[in-house]
Amino acid sequence: MRNTVIIILSAIAASMLSWYPADAQDTGVGATAGLGHGEFDSYPDLTLTNMLQGKIAGLQVRSIVHGLGNNVPDLYIRGQHGMSANTALVIIDGVERPLADLIPEEIETIEVLKDATAKILYGARAANGVVVVTTKKGETNTERTYHINAEMGITSMTRMPEWVNSYEYANLYNEACLNDGLAPYYTQEQVEGYRNSTGAFDPLYPDIDWQKEFMKRNSTYRKVTFDMDGGSNNVRYALVAGYVGSGGYEDAAYNTSLNRLTLRGNLDFSITDFLSVTAGISGRMEMRKWAQMTCAQLFTAASTYRPNEYPLILSPESTGLTQSDDIPLFGASVLRPTNVYAEQRYGGYTEERYTRAQTDFGARLDLDRWVKGLSAGAYLSFDNYDFLQLSLSKKYPAYAPGTYVDASGSTVTEYKQVQQINVATDQSRNSTTLQQTLGWNAYAKYLNTFGKHRLSADLVYLYSKTTNQGVTQDIINSNTSLNINWSYDNRYVVEADAALMGSNRFQKGNRFFMSGAAGAAWIISNESFLKGSRNVNFLKLKLSGGLLGFDSATSHLLYERAWEQSGSFKFGTTANGATAFLTNFIRNASPDLKWEKSLEMNLGVEGLFFGSRLSVEADWFREMHYDIIGLNDAAHGDYTGDFVTYKNMGSVFNQGIDAAVKWSDTKGDFSYSVGANVLWSKNKVLEWDQVLHGETYRYTVGNSTDAMFGYVAEGLFGKDVAIDGHPQQSFGHYQEGDIAYSDLNGDGAIDGRDVKVLGNTFPRTTLGIDINLRYKGWGLYILGYAELGVYKWASNSYYWNYGENAYSVLALDRWHPVNNPDGSYPRLTTTDDANNWQNSTFWLKKTDWFRLKNIELSYTFDSFRNRLLKDIKVFVRGANLFVLSSVPELDPELLDAGLTNYPVTRTFTCGVTFTL
């Protein structure tokens, strides 16, 4: 049974490095949390990072809109810390590596480092927090164990946007024309033709449901893994192999597919009683294939192309065109010459191949025979990443109809070719990428006890260098850290840390920064007045703080002037004269930049109560990022141009609370646990470059870094607000049915000086709830997750209907003085006049939501007489089962999902796991 308890780490979170020896006693003063093996594998997904949402206190997993297997979310720890570069650092086996490369079966532990004493070990990129992953290594003196897992299921699209059909569109567009003072575009005969359309292939009156024609509601998910681990007295080992694959939602001749293979092996063995070595190798190969039209292009087309854009296929009889070979005649429009049917069925394909190989080698020395408690080690890693994209592109002629009136007064339809033929027979290599990372780590550790005193001292050196093909600037970081941890009688703990952080983002002479941290803890449960208590099994108060350097938000080479080659001119009096290329100045040098810094404090409590059935951890944190680097342009006039320099000018204050609580118990054959974790955080800009003016509500300073600035909408002219006497709005033409805005500064004009903070894009509160029930062989796991205090702009193509784009069903409720005087949506228009398309309260959505994230129902058979087979677990799983929010039309977590790329998907799988 899963039973996540609070992970209490030792000094400087030593167990975070797989090659680094962990302390056995609880002497930690910092804030950490984590998961063990098997606590995140019930969530069926192509990307491991998505499995962590709602699982760990303080960790925020922000989903993104992307294609098949590319929806790798951003990881944040305790909110947003600065003006940019707020995501967490990910360390896998001591080296910075992508978390999305892993599958759950490879992982032994995932730990989140949140305070200064825990983060300082990892250098200049760690101030935002660190996610540390240790892969499976096996255990000494354990029996060899095998696991074979097979899982298969379906995924389905959720909350897809709805659009009007051709008949509705023709009527609405005619109304838009009348609103703009134009004659109706469609005749009554055409409107009736669309009413009686035969569908997407109707030669005169097409009615295309783009989703129905080119997207599948369901796709497949499949996964097979094998892992083995064990160890003897001198050896421990682990081997993991896995395959995961899925199909896409595009209904095309070349079916979208993803196939991913993973292999990892780790081996530790002792050569002598004082020398041991470790070796690890891992590889990941991923193959993707899709039609020439990408998923992003297809979903964008489905959300912008009109339902009557063109007939997908034209007939030679009705057009007079000649069809060649077996290729149909494709329809098109002058505005959109790309025929989606041709692209999906005949347009060729694209293949991508990703390969990542990692090798790790290390050695450890136990020097205890010479100096009691002394050990040392070193670790070397090589990572190679290769990306290759191949494609076979085909373009077939497409024809758009045009009409004219001939000499007899008759209307004649003529078809014009708007896309030329281009049929390739050989694959083309579009792009290649090669990335290499070298890591070198070393440590010396001293650990000893003197009566009731315990002393630990750790000296650790980390170095990494990443080289990208085609990029002249390597990324180099180093960190030399010293940790001293002293405890007395396992009751009082004091810790001090120092780190010399190095980064090549700064000029020589300024590439190192000395960071420091300190902390103390009081283990109250070991005091005489609580020792032996039945209700208070463990209780610790802790306080820590520190000053860390930070370089992730700093661009390379800001200390040098920058030039670029752009443009050219000719010598002589003719166009054939010699060509000279221009070199332009684009950035002034900023040689005096200092490091960005993070000043932090953490106050926390950890406890186990009532026979360790109740576990509690809560932390209050405050931090200030200062000396943030930005372009100092607001302090200078526009005449200075590119001569403006960067400077250390910003500071951001962030504070909050994160907590986790879990109750676990067993009653006979029934065991259960109920847990929750919560994070509340909010930041405020204290200093930043801004123009000073009278409207203080427009300032960046004093607001959060994710503040959403916009206009206050009063309603619609003609319905809610009288247009006569209203202050002049400066966004182009407007009339009754358009949005009216408030004049905040009272100057009689509504313009950029009337915007204010309306909301925030980053959630103030995140909440995870998990329930784990087990009765005999039965198991039930439930995970829910919520984001609260978050807003989004409803500004995509579903909400903003204008011009020559498709209309969503929202347009049916547009305001019109006769046809729909109670309508709540702005009047329709054939133009893109900017008045209605301003960020304002009219388009502001409060997108708080709760999602039933994951369910697993399982049964484990474990009564086998065959000694080879230990148990069999059969299971059914579901992911993203439903979401509750005040936004019913689209997914509140990702309003652009299903519009610009894949939607949020729901997954159901079934499978079996054999343990041998």
Buried (B, 14 or more C-beta within 10 A) or exposed (E): EBBBBBBBBBBBBBBBBBBBBEBEBBBBBBBBBBBBBBBBBBBBBBBBBBBBBBBBBBBBBBBEBBBBBBBBBEBBBBBBBBBBBBBBBBBBBBBBBBBBBBBBBBBBBBBBBBBBBBBBBBBBBBBBBBBBBBBBBBBBEEEEBBBBBBBEBBBBBBBBBBBBBBBBBBBBBBBBBBBBEEEBEBEEEBBBBBBEBEBBBBBBBBBBBBBEBBBBBEBEBBBBBBBBBBBBEBBBBBBBBBBBBBBBBBBBBBBBBBBBBBBBBBBBBBEEEBEBBBBBBBBBBBBBBBBBBBBBBBBBBBBBBBBBBBBBBBBEEEBEBEEEEEBBBBBBBEBBBBBBBBBBBBBBBBBBBBBBBBBBBBBBBBBBEEEEBBBBBBBBBBBBBBBBBBBBBBBBBBBBBEEEEEEEEEEEEEBEEBBEEEEEEEBEEEEEBEBBBBBBBBBBBBBBEEEEEBBBBBBBBBBBBBBBEEEEEEBBBBBBBBBBBBBEEBBBBBBBBBBBBBBBBBBEEBBBBEBBBBBBBBBBBBEEEBEEEEEBBBBBBBBBBBBBBBBBBBEBBBBEBEEEEEEEEEEEEEEEEEEEEEEEEEBBBBBEBBBBBBBBBBBBBBBBBEEEBBBBBBBBBBBBBBBBBBBBBBEBEEEEEEEBBBBBBBBBBBBBBBBBBBBBEEEEEEBBBBBBBBBBBBBBBBBBBBEEEEBEBBBBBEBBBBBBBBBBBBBBBBBEBEBEEBBEBBBEEBBBBBBBBBBBBEEEEBBEBBBBBBBBBBBBBBBBBBBBBBEEBEBBBBBBBBBBBBBBBBBBBBBBBBEBBBBBBBBBEBBBEEEBEEBBBBBBBBBEBEBBBBBBBBBBBBBBBBBBBBBBBBEBEEEEEEEEBBBBBBBBBBBBBEBEBEBEBBBBBBBBBBBBBBBBBBBBBBBEBBBB
